[in-house]
Amino acid sequence: MTEGIKSDEEKAAEARRGPRGSHHGPGGGIGVPTEKAANFGTSAKRLIGLLRPDRVAVTAVVVLTSIAVVLNAIGPYILARATDLIFAGFFGRQLPAGVTQEQAVGGLRAQGEDTLADMVAAMDYLVPGQGVDFAALAQVLLLVLGIYLVASAFSWIQARLLVVVVNRTIFNLRRDVEDKLNRLPLPYFDKQPRGELLSRVTNDIDNVSQSLQQTLSQLLNSLLTVVAMVVMMFVLSPTLALVALITIPVSVVVTAVIGSRAQKQFKRQWKHTGEVNSIVEETFTGHELIKVFGRQDASRRTFDKSNNDLFEAGFGAQFVSGIIMPTMMFVGNLNYVVIAVLGGLRVASGTMSLGEVQAFIQYSRQFTQPLTQVASMANLMQSGVASAERVFEVLDAPEQQRESARPVALDNPHGQVAFEDVSFSYDPQRPLIHDLDLSVEPGQTVAIVGPTGAGKTTLVNLLMRFYELDGGRITLDGLDITDLTRRGLRSRIGMVLQDTWLFQGTIRENIAYGRPDATEAEIVQAAEATYVDRFVRTLPDGYDTVLDAEGGNVSAGEKQLITIARAFLSDPALLILDEATSSVDTRTELLLQHAMAALRSDRTSFVIAHRLSTIRDADLILVMEDGGIVEQGTHAELLAAGGAYARLYQSQFAGSVVDVDEELTTTT
């Protein structure tokens, strides 16, 4: 009932002013530039900041992940003992029994087997003449199994917590975006293609959710694993650890160079995704118009171009980011080969045991693997941050003017309306309404007429505070409407638009939309008064008939009747009718004239009319041209004056085609 309205006259005015970016027609909204995106670091930091309300759970996730990583890091170190037990048992069985390890080493050196002697000397668990100590081996394996089970339990708990945190964060983000949309001024929506805006609040938020789900846990685990592996590698061999660390700067450089290029591609990808959604939405909305004018091929070409742009951007983003993974795997494999060779030499020299080298190789693989995982997640992170930037642009958009710090309550409105020296323009360079004065008494019916683009609908948009004034003020019962809350103001106003709007639900729910607490008797009374009841009774489910989102299962005239019943039921103090009977037949229009006469009784009404036959009984008729009131009076007075209203009236009822042509010539 209180949505912004934009009639044909406003659309024509926009054409004179130049496009304001709404692009709501079929095939519009293509190539609209987006604002410059914030850099990756700033946006990523802000995205992570969304988790702050769940910082306790996030802290628990970090602690649990740290414990799991530490336990997983200890595992190979303990397994090194198992390897040494097996290796020592194998060599111990080859040596003569009854000698000490030192004696065995001396015998090998005497035989010229210095390398083998160094290896035997480094074995802590070797007993000459004895094989593998399976009891000790079993203890080690059971200990490692217990450690890995505990680590897995902690990992499961932290994963569960993180799912809760991420889903709650996305829930809050959706709620914040919804609240933001309700605080945005109408001009913002005029400048945004609907498909593009829908893409931001649906596709982009879904992509942020998916990116957080897939990367946050793995990223945290990978970073902590890198730290743990580095510490353990230095414990085992500082020399080999330094060799392994060469991977880090190489990985950072590769990720930074490739990632910076991928970010631009992902930004383009989501921009073109919004454009494609906009085209699809507009094409489906205006498919009848497209067919009428034979614009299917043009619409298809527009879609193909935008779809091709999306393909190229998506392919480029995935290709560039996909290079990271194989590059990192190549660097990791080179690192593995170097460590394996150096480790083998250290085992041969006796400076490290075979188990220690095996553990170090495990650590090096577990060290390069997280780096590779982080690199492979770069495309997801880039895509998620690119989507987050687009969502943040909505959240950062300038909001409508704040409510009064001390709003005034309007408990018993009478409907006295005054426009005092009002000025307004959509574009500062093209003034529309200037120095307008108007006084309407309670209970009056004011009709607003004039050529397309004269400012008729703008006048009621200003009264509803869909737009803010450039100058002057509007009062309701002597109170400046800016001193009232928007909700308080609009709750006193009922509106029936030229373009009907019904939501998916029953006819009963649609009628009661503006007054959900209405009783069944009140709903039926409103339906009877507006002639809705007569066709609802013919439907199989009556008032329980479910309408689809577009109201496609009832006729255009029946949809209009339902919206009029909705306004009737809300019992407003101020009524706005924007060519409310344009979609009904002549007989029904005559019936509705009586219904709306009862609806307008004892309340102030503004009627925007194109058919002058509907406003003959109005208490005051305003004739607008170029944003100003050029005439006002009753129907009889204005006809007698022979001015603009008389010319409009004659062109509809008394003039011939020649008269119309002369009028058009005079106007131009």
VOGU-3710 file (C-alpha; in Angstrom, 3 decimals, decimal comma):
1> mtegiksdee> 0,000/0,000/0,000  2,869/2,363/0,596  5,291/1,496/-2,170  6,866/4,092/-4,429  4,894/4,626/-7,603  6,124/5,676/-10,980  3,542/6,221/-13,672  3,953/6,756/-17,393  4,310/10,480/-16,832  7,384/9,961/-14,639
11> kaaearrgpr> 8,894/7,606/-17,162  8,425/10,210/-19,837  9,929/12,831/-17,561  12,920/10,551/-17,070  13,330/10,354/-20,815  13,612/14,160/-20,942  15,952/14,268/-17,944  18,117/11,456/-19,267  18,413/7,917/-17,893  18,673/7,513/-14,157
21> gshhgpgggi> 19,784/3,929/-14,437  16,619/2,029/-13,669  16,823/-0,057/-16,877  13,643/-1,898/-16,109  12,476/-2,319/-19,666  13,070/-5,422/-21,706  16,679/-5,624/-22,795  17,812/-2,808/-20,502  20,353/-2,778/-17,752  23,326/-3,880/-19,878
31> gvptekaanf> 26,833/-2,647/-19,289  26,048/-0,641/-16,165  29,445/0,102/-14,582  29,976/-0,975/-11,024  31,760/1,134/-8,446  35,467/0,601/-8,010  36,016/-2,439/-5,798  37,892/-2,248/-2,535  41,248/-4,035/-2,431  41,425/-7,674/-1,458
41> gtsakrligl> 43,061/-7,151/1,940  40,563/-4,575/3,173  37,550/-6,552/2,001  38,901/-9,839/3,376  39,533/-8,182/6,752  35,996/-6,799/6,797  34,600/-10,194/5,821  36,433/-11,894/8,681  35,179/-9,101/10,948  31,639/-10,378/10,386
51> lrpdrvavta> 32,569/-13,310/12,639  33,152/-10,997/15,622  29,738/-11,578/17,287  30,697/-15,279/17,579  34,213/-14,612/18,823  33,821/-17,084/21,732  32,959/-19,895/19,333  35,680/-18,746/16,938  38,193/-18,808/19,808  37,079/-22,332/20,656
61> vvvltsiavv> 37,545/-23,306/17,004  41,093/-21,901/17,040  41,954/-23,690/20,295  40,510/-27,032/19,160  42,209/-26,743/15,781  45,528/-25,906/17,466  45,285/-28,958/19,732  44,409/-31,194/16,780  47,292/-29,821/14,735  49,771/-30,275/17,608
71> lnaigpyila> 48,639/-33,873/18,132  48,922/-34,576/14,391  52,393/-33,034/14,442  53,523/-35,280/17,311  52,368/-38,417/15,482  55,227/-38,681/12,914  57,794/-37,884/15,615  56,579/-40,893/17,638  56,257/-43,038/14,528  59,927/-42,363/13,903
81> ratdlifagf> 60,606/-44,569/16,935  58,593/-47,397/15,357  60,674/-47,138/12,180  63,882/-47,126/14,217  62,719/-50,207/16,156  62,087/-52,106/12,914  65,310/-50,909/11,294  67,377/-51,673/14,432  65,783/-55,131/14,692  66,659/-55,890/11,077
91> fgrqlpagvt> 70,315/-54,956/11,595  70,510/-56,463/15,094  69,603/-59,885/13,740  72,523/-59,668/11,276  75,075/-59,021/14,057  76,558/-61,718/16,312  74,852/-62,206/19,673  76,658/-61,596/22,937  78,579/-58,482/21,801  77,832/-54,881/22,683
101> qeqavgglra> 76,833/-52,215/20,152  80,250/-50,565/20,537  82,011/-53,862/19,848  79,869/-54,442/16,769  80,710/-50,951/15,484  84,423/-51,587/16,089  84,269/-54,889/14,198  82,625/-53,196/11,214  85,270/-50,486/11,118  87,968/-53,142/11,281
111> qgedtladmv> 86,401/-54,702/8,182  86,475/-51,315/6,397  82,679/-50,837/6,596  82,863/-47,294/7,962  79,536/-46,154/6,493  77,699/-49,147/7,909  79,489/-48,660/11,217  78,292/-45,024/11,393  74,700/-46,172/10,758  74,880/-48,880/13,453
121> aamdylvpgq> 76,390/-46,412/15,923  73,409/-44,042/15,424  70,790/-46,735/16,192  69,374/-46,212/19,703  67,353/-49,422/19,881  69,861/-51,908/18,396  70,672/-55,089/20,352  73,148/-57,389/18,518  71,703/-60,823/17,854  68,067/-59,771/18,539
131> gvdfaalaqv> 65,302/-59,004/16,036  62,387/-56,547/16,176  60,985/-55,788/19,636  57,317/-56,268/18,743  56,093/-55,432/22,268  57,741/-52,019/22,139  56,547/-51,580/18,542  52,946/-52,338/19,563  53,108/-49,762/22,376  54,314/-47,101/19,951
141> lllvlgiylv> 51,614/-47,892/17,388  48,847/-47,884/20,010  50,071/-44,546/21,333  50,047/-43,052/17,843  46,575/-44,490/17,192  45,278/-42,872/20,393  46,837/-39,538/19,473  45,257/-39,574/16,001  41,842/-40,545/17,400  41,897/-37,633/19,857
151> asafswiqar> 43,056/-35,263/17,095  40,210/-36,447/14,865  37,678/-35,891/17,653  38,904/-32,320/18,171  38,827/-31,722/14,419  35,222/-32,959/14,233  34,134/-30,713/17,101  35,797/-27,629/15,627  34,285/-28,371/12,196  30,856/-28,612/13,794
161> llvvvvnrti> 31,353/-25,325/15,625  32,599/-23,606/12,497  29,541/-24,674/10,499  27,346/-23,094/13,160  29,434/-19,893/13,189  29,497/-19,499/9,398  25,778/-20,156/8,968  24,938/-17,737/11,768  27,208/-15,130/10,178  25,520/-15,504/6,791
171> fnlrrdvedk> 22,130/-15,374/8,512  23,123/-12,058/10,113  24,516/-10,788/6,802  21,254/-11,544/5,000  19,328/-9,841/7,786  21,600/-6,777/7,623  21,196/-6,549/3,856  17,419/-6,858/4,171  17,377/-4,129/6,835  19,635/-2,004/4,660
181> lnrlplpyfd> 17,335/-2,331/1,668  14,482/-1,063/3,830  16,563/1,978/4,790  17,676/2,851/1,272  15,937/5,722/-0,496  13,847/5,147/-3,584  16,387/6,898/-5,883  18,881/4,124/-5,102  16,544/1,519/-6,590  15,901/3,774/-9,579
191> kqprgellsr> 19,619/3,594/-10,400  20,009/-0,165/-9,888  18,827/-2,801/-12,385  16,607/-5,163/-10,436  18,407/-8,275/-11,680  21,760/-6,819/-10,635  20,509/-5,981/-7,159  18,891/-9,410/-6,791  22,182/-11,016/-7,798  24,004/-9,131/-5,050
201> vtndidnvsq> 21,602/-10,159/-2,294  21,205/-13,766/-3,446  24,033/-15,125/-5,624  26,787/-13,073/-4,033  25,748/-13,851/-0,461  25,462/-17,544/-1,371  28,960/-17,387/-2,823  30,300/-15,723/0,334  28,698/-18,502/2,391  30,180/-21,223/0,222
211> slqqtlsqll> 33,621/-19,610/0,283  33,620/-19,281/4,070  32,422/-22,861/4,521  35,072/-24,308/2,250  38,052/-22,119/3,083  37,841/-20,891/6,655  38,394/-24,218/8,422  40,906/-25,452/5,890  42,752/-22,148/5,882  43,041/-22,061/9,671
221> nslltvvamv> 44,113/-25,688/9,798  46,633/-25,187/6,999  48,276/-22,137/8,573  48,566/-23,776/11,991  49,884/-26,952/10,354  52,606/-24,965/8,586  53,719/-23,490/11,910  53,650/-26,872/13,667  55,548/-28,593/10,860  58,250/-25,891/10,825
231> vmmfvlsptl> 58,774/-26,281/14,580  59,060/-30,071/14,333  61,431/-29,882/11,373  63,759/-27,592/13,325  63,606/-30,026/16,252  64,739/-32,857/13,989  67,255/-31,031/11,783  67,784/-27,258/11,557  69,801/-27,704/8,369  67,128/-29,598/6,479
241> alvalitipv> 64,473/-27,245/7,914  66,221/-24,247/6,348  66,268/-26,056/3,005  62,517/-26,768/3,310  61,715/-23,153/4,177  62,873/-22,057/0,729  59,375/-23,162/-0,354  57,680/-20,350/1,627  58,958/-17,269/-0,276  58,485/-19,095/-3,587
251> svvvtavigs> 54,894/-19,954/-2,609  54,151/-16,414/-1,457  55,467/-14,878/-4,670  53,578/-17,343/-6,882  50,311/-16,858/-4,976  50,613/-13,056/-4,898  51,423/-12,679/-8,600  48,741/-15,054/-9,844  46,186/-14,078/-7,178  46,299/-10,371/-8,040
261> raqkqfkrqw> 45,332/-11,186/-11,618  42,642/-13,651/-10,564  40,946/-11,051/-8,321  40,224/-8,763/-11,282  38,792/-11,666/-13,232  36,515/-12,737/-10,382  35,260/-9,176/-9,992  34,376/-9,148/-13,694  32,761/-12,575/-13,371  30,325/-11,504/-10,648
271> khtgevnsiv> 29,645/-8,200/-12,375  28,618/-10,026/-15,561  26,647/-12,546/-13,469  24,538/-9,638/-12,204  24,058/-8,373/-15,760  22,919/-11,777/-17,010  20,453/-12,044/-14,109  19,174/-8,569/-14,934  18,584/-9,511/-18,573  16,830/-12,761/-17,655
281> eetftgheli> 14,602/-11,010/-15,109  13,700/-8,229/-17,545  13,113/-10,635/-20,425  10,716/-12,803/-18,416  8,941/-9,752/-17,009  8,460/-8,181/-20,423  8,222/-11,313/-22,590  4,813/-10,336/-23,960  6,091/-6,899/-24,967  9,170/-8,436/-26,575
291> kvfgrqdasr> 6,990/-10,734/-28,673  4,587/-7,936/-29,624  7,394/-5,812/-31,047  9,259/-8,772/-32,514  12,364/-8,119/-30,428  13,179/-11,766/-29,710  16,303/-11,725/-31,864  17,514/-8,442/-30,392  16,872/-9,720/-26,873  18,691/-12,962/-27,702
301> rtfdksnndl> 21,672/-11,033/-29,065  21,806/-8,892/-25,941  21,720/-12,004/-23,771  24,326/-13,788/-25,905  26,702/-10,842/-25,624  26,375/-10,598/-21,857  26,514/-14,389/-21,500  29,675/-14,467/-23,595  31,207/-11,747/-21,402  30,360/-13,884/-18,359
311> feagfgaqfv> 31,904/-16,951/-20,016  35,137/-15,117/-20,793  35,371/-13,600/-17,313  34,571/-16,918/-15,605  36,999/-18,838/-17,808  39,726/-16,275/-17,193  39,167/-16,310/-13,428  39,201/-20,101/-13,161  42,124/-20,491/-15,538  44,331/-17,917/-13,849
321> sgiimptmmf> 43,551/-19,135/-10,328  43,859/-22,757/-11,465  47,512/-22,204/-12,359  48,373/-21,836/-8,670  47,743/-25,457/-7,708  50,008/-27,205/-10,268  52,714/-24,575/-9,743  52,715/-25,169/-6,008  52,737/-28,944/-6,499  55,806/-28,593/-8,739
331> vgnlnyvvia> 57,619/-26,501/-6,104  56,648/-28,999/-3,384  57,911/-31,968/-5,387  61,261/-30,268/-5,994  61,516/-29,616/-2,267  60,694/-33,281/-1,560  63,444/-34,541/-3,883  66,072/-32,265/-2,310  65,132/-33,296/1,244  65,062/-37,031/0,344
341> vlgglrvasg> 68,579/-36,843/-1,116  70,027/-34,815/1,760  68,245/-37,012/4,311  69,656/-40,176/2,760  73,165/-38,746/2,975  72,667/-37,865/6,655  71,442/-41,423/7,428  74,482/-42,818/5,677  76,748/-40,526/7,707  75,038/-41,504/10,956
351> tmslgevqaf> 74,003/-37,938/11,859  70,301/-38,867/11,640  68,413/-42,109/12,090  66,223/-43,547/9,364  63,139/-42,893/11,488  64,104/-39,231/11,900  64,561/-38,835/8,145  61,244/-40,561/7,534  59,553/-38,254/10,056  61,231/-35,217/8,483
361> iqysrqftqp> 60,017/-36,220/5,015  56,486/-36,587/6,442  56,765/-33,139/7,988  58,068/-31,661/4,753  55,137/-33,169/2,844  52,698/-31,998/5,499  54,427/-28,626/5,338  54,168/-28,182/1,567  50,684/-29,717/1,397  49,020/-26,905/3,438
371> ltqvasmanl> 50,812/-24,327/1,321  49,463/-26,059/-1,771  45,985/-26,168/-0,214  46,108/-22,471/0,601  47,163/-21,776/-2,965  44,394/-23,988/-4,331  41,881/-22,121/-2,155  42,995/-18,844/-3,684  40,316/-19,010/-6,370  37,598/-19,619/-3,771
381> mqsgvasaer> 38,908/-16,850/-1,542  39,221/-14,435/-4,461  35,711/-15,270/-5,631  34,264/-15,000/-2,127  35,939/-11,661/-1,413  34,841/-10,323/-4,819  31,241/-11,216/-3,920  31,668/-9,751/-0,438  32,792/-6,471/-2,009  29,594/-6,321/-4,030
391> vfevldapeq> 27,492/-6,997/-0,920  29,448/-4,368/1,033  28,673/-1,842/-1,708  24,987/-2,311/-0,900  25,620/-2,071/2,847  27,684/1,112/2,345  25,172/2,846/0,065  23,907/6,218/1,402  20,720/5,760/3,373  17,576/7,804/3,316
401> qresarpval> 17,379/10,879/5,488  17,270/10,015/9,176  14,044/10,238/11,107  13,435/13,141/13,433  15,215/12,755/16,773  11,913/13,546/18,502  9,165/12,340/16,177  5,648/13,616/16,654  2,753/11,182/16,988  -0,311/11,714/14,808
411> dnphgqvafe> -3,050/9,958/16,748  -6,254/11,326/15,200  -5,447/12,664/11,729  -8,058/14,782/9,991  -6,425/14,844/6,565  -5,540/18,523/6,141  -2,626/18,680/3,685  -0,585/21,715/2,690  2,300/22,106/0,213  4,235/25,248/1,105
421> dvsfsydpqr> 6,699/26,617/-1,451  7,711/23,045/-2,422  10,592/22,488/-4,841  11,914/19,174/-6,087  13,918/17,681/-8,952  15,297/14,249/-9,766  18,258/15,919/-11,441  19,580/19,221/-10,036  20,205/20,393/-13,582  16,567/19,877/-14,594
431> plihdldlsv> 14,077/21,292/-12,047  10,686/19,577/-12,064  8,534/21,080/-9,282  9,268/24,631/-8,192  7,645/26,942/-5,624  4,449/24,874/-5,462  1,740/25,909/-2,984  -1,391/23,889/-2,303  -3,892/23,633/0,539  -6,320/20,723/0,860
441> epgqtvaivg> -9,020/20,673/3,528  -10,042/17,530/5,431  -12,461/15,336/3,530  -11,810/16,957/0,163  -11,293/14,924/-2,994  -8,492/16,433/-5,030  -8,021/15,296/-8,609  -4,664/15,837/-10,298  -4,654/15,945/-14,089  -2,235/17,015/-16,744
451> ptgagkttlv> -0,137/15,750/-19,618  2,348/12,927/-19,205  5,427/14,071/-17,311  3,722/17,013/-15,650  4,642/15,794/-12,135  1,338/14,322/-10,965  2,766/11,118/-9,505  5,798/12,977/-8,182  3,442/15,075/-6,088  2,073/12,071/-4,191
461> nllmrfyeld> 5,535/10,481/-3,980  6,665/13,570/-2,103  3,628/13,371/0,163  4,553/9,756/0,962  8,190/10,793/1,584  9,485/8,403/-1,037  11,651/11,338/-2,053  12,886/14,226/0,087  12,157/17,833/-0,819  14,749/20,216/-2,198
471> ggritldgld> 12,931/23,137/-0,650  9,757/24,108/1,217  7,715/21,729/3,316  4,606/19,540/3,337  2,327/19,463/6,370  -0,346/17,027/7,524  -2,774/18,544/10,022  -0,281/21,367/10,491  2,637/19,034/11,282  5,672/18,919/9,025
481> itdltrrglr> 5,756/15,375/7,634  9,509/15,256/8,320  8,638/15,476/12,039  6,683/12,226/11,711  8,224/8,815/11,317  7,869/7,379/7,834  6,021/4,406/9,273  3,682/6,682/11,209  3,011/8,812/8,133  2,461/5,965/5,699
491> srigmvlqdt> 0,284/3,996/8,097  -2,261/6,830/7,765  -2,257/6,680/3,977  -3,913/4,160/1,690  -2,759/3,816/-1,891  -4,102/2,058/-4,956  -1,555/1,974/-7,740  -2,070/1,955/-11,464  0,206/-1,113/-11,616  -1,294/-3,697/-9,283
501> wlfqgtiren> 0,864/-5,741/-6,922  -0,214/-9,012/-5,347  1,947/-11,470/-3,447  1,817/-15,257/-3,404  -0,895/-16,137/-0,937  -4,644/-16,444/-0,598  -7,076/-13,761/-1,700  -7,964/-13,299/1,976  -4,305/-12,629/2,864  -3,893/-10,174/-0,013
511> iaygrpdate> -6,923/-8,165/1,048  -5,758/-8,115/4,681  -2,175/-7,168/3,761  -2,463/-3,646/5,176  -4,418/-4,788/8,215  -3,410/-8,336/9,227  -5,562/-8,299/12,375  -8,808/-7,781/10,425  -11,620/-10,210/11,157  -13,213/-12,444/8,557
521> aeivqaaeat> -16,357/-10,310/8,639  -14,368/-7,119/7,976  -12,519/-8,742/5,052  -15,773/-9,911/3,491  -17,367/-6,483/4,059  -14,477/-4,780/2,249  -14,696/-7,329/-0,577  -18,453/-6,772/-0,944  -18,058/-3,005/-0,981  -15,491/-3,189/-3,784
531> yvdrfvrtlp> -17,257/-5,958/-5,784  -14,519/-8,517/-5,120  -16,935/-10,833/-3,355  -19,006/-11,431/-6,472  -16,172/-13,105/-8,432  -14,488/-14,707/-5,406  -17,683/-16,650/-4,696  -17,398/-18,245/-8,155  -13,941/-19,656/-7,434  -13,732/-23,253/-6,135
541> dgydtvldae> -11,728/-22,248/-3,053  -13,323/-18,839/-2,550  -11,232/-16,565/-0,335  -8,757/-19,432/0,161  -7,805/-19,338/-3,531  -4,023/-19,066/-3,704  -2,692/-16,404/-6,052  0,727/-16,796/-7,605  3,376/-14,083/-7,198  2,129/-12,187/-10,264
551> ggnvsagekq> -1,567/-12,834/-9,663  -1,672/-14,653/-12,992  -4,656/-16,830/-12,091  -7,022/-13,821/-11,949  -7,675/-11,174/-14,586  -6,093/-7,728/-14,584  -9,366/-6,120/-13,563  -9,885/-8,603/-10,728  -6,376/-7,902/-9,447  -7,226/-4,195/-9,390
561> litiarafls> -10,397/-4,907/-7,455  -8,429/-6,834/-4,838  -6,003/-3,913/-4,376  -8,945/-1,532/-3,964  -10,447/-3,869/-1,347  -7,072/-3,862/0,407  -7,149/-0,056/0,624  -10,793/-0,106/1,716  -10,031/-2,471/4,589  -7,085/-0,411/5,876
571> dpallildea> -9,461/2,523/6,526  -6,821/5,251/5,929  -7,148/8,923/6,805  -5,608/9,897/3,484  -6,289/8,074/0,224  -4,250/8,115/-2,984  -5,703/6,637/-6,167  -3,413/6,418/-9,175  -5,741/5,722/-12,093  -7,157/2,935/-9,957
581> tssvdtrtel> -9,886/1,880/-12,388  -7,740/1,703/-15,522  -7,847/-2,110/-15,688  -11,570/-2,698/-15,193  -14,427/-2,705/-17,660  -16,809/0,226/-18,007  -19,637/-1,369/-16,020  -17,359/-2,329/-13,155  -15,806/1,131/-13,267  -19,220/2,697/-12,705
591> llqhamaalr> -19,819/0,390/-9,749  -16,377/1,208/-8,355  -17,112/4,911/-8,664  -19,824/4,412/-6,050  -17,578/2,181/-3,934  -14,725/4,668/-4,007  -17,120/7,500/-3,274  -17,960/5,649/-0,056  -14,273/4,929/0,480  -13,416/8,626/0,099
601> sdrtsfviah> -16,140/9,701/2,485  -14,810/11,672/5,466  -11,201/11,360/4,297  -8,924/13,418/2,120  -8,311/11,851/-1,276  -5,842/12,496/-4,064  -6,918/11,043/-7,406  -4,429/10,936/-10,268  -6,547/10,695/-13,385  -6,034/10,414/-17,106
611> rlstirdadl> -9,691/9,797/-17,917  -11,388/13,023/-16,908  -14,792/11,341/-16,715  -13,731/9,763/-13,413  -13,098/13,036/-11,571  -16,047/15,275/-12,468  -17,331/15,167/-8,897  -13,976/16,067/-7,313  -14,045/18,970/-4,837  -10,866/20,391/-6,362
621> ilvmedggiv> -9,155/19,669/-9,663  -5,498/20,582/-10,097  -4,124/20,951/-13,606  -0,363/20,466/-13,703  2,106/21,313/-16,439  5,908/21,148/-16,163  5,860/20,573/-12,396  3,559/23,480/-11,553  -0,162/23,982/-10,956  -1,488/26,081/-13,832
631> eqgthaella> -5,184/25,829/-12,944  -7,338/24,717/-10,050  -11,056/24,649/-9,377  -14,123/22,476/-9,819  -15,017/20,722/-13,042  -17,586/23,348/-13,965  -15,316/26,262/-13,071  -12,409/24,960/-15,113  -14,584/24,261/-18,147  -15,991/27,763/-17,937
641> aggayarlyq> -12,483/29,225/-17,738  -11,629/27,676/-21,099  -8,013/27,032/-20,170  -5,756/23,985/-20,048  -8,362/21,748/-18,392  -10,987/22,666/-20,972  -8,566/21,791/-23,761  -7,778/18,414/-22,141  -11,486/17,724/-21,666  -12,388/18,656/-25,219
651> sqfagsvvdv> -9,590/16,483/-26,608  -11,125/13,471/-24,816  -14,843/14,053/-25,239  -15,761/16,901/-27,558  -12,935/17,286/-30,014  -12,414/15,706/-33,368  -9,226/14,272/-34,718  -8,474/17,647/-36,267  -8,875/19,318/-32,882  -6,418/16,859/-31,372
661> deeltttt> -3,920/17,530/-34,137  -4,277/21,269/-33,587  -3,807/20,779/-29,850  -0,644/18,750/-30,442  0,650/21,428/-32,807  -0,070/24,157/-30,247  1,616/22,183/-27,464  4,767/21,532/-29,484
//
